[in-house]
Amino acid sequence: MLRADLEHILRAAGRITQEREFIVLGSQSILGKVPHPPDTLTGSMEADVYPKHAPEKAEEIDGAIGERSSFHAQFGVYAHGVGPETAVLPADWEKRLVKIENENTDGAIGWCLDPHDLAYSKLAAGREKDTAFVAEMLRHRFITETTLCSLLEATPADLRTRLETAWTIVLRSKALPPPAG
């Protein structure tokens, strides 16, 4: 998915729900901070979104422009209407949201996760594809070890162990560049 595709999804979601602001979770939220990421970070055809002030309208998004919809068939991308509970996120994540709003969104605003918050949520999910995504973000320097470790240190102990285990997998990944020097 390209940034223009996400902007199209935001525009369509705004028209469908009559809402103006949307939270973008999942992989495509990288497009907020990094409008043109490498192909290794844009492979997904879906954008996880929900109306910021009316999350219950996510079902309308899913029904109209979701997977297997005519929108999906025509444009090759789709929206997955999700809820706020979909992602495990660190404290104060909302203060770090990255705004997408331009002529292509037609008045709709997409609030994308900061890359570090995205990485945190991917580590919490802990799937192989998620740790590979975080490794790519680290390799391309869209996140830093220092900032992510600060988020992990502020995590409650019961969740921190799971996140640190996934982070260790990322750090051991062969996708990382060799150390400088």
Buried (B, 14 or more C-beta within 10 A) or exposed (E): BBBEBBBBBBBBBBBBBEBBBBBBBBBBBBBBBBEEBEEBBBEBBBBBBBBBEEBEBBBBBBEBBBEEBEBBEEBEBBBBBBBEEBBBBBEEBEEBBBEBBEEBBBEBBBBBBBBBBBBBBBBBBBEEEBBBBBBBBBBBEBBBEEBBEEBBEEBEEEBBEBBBEBBEBBEEBEBEEEEEE
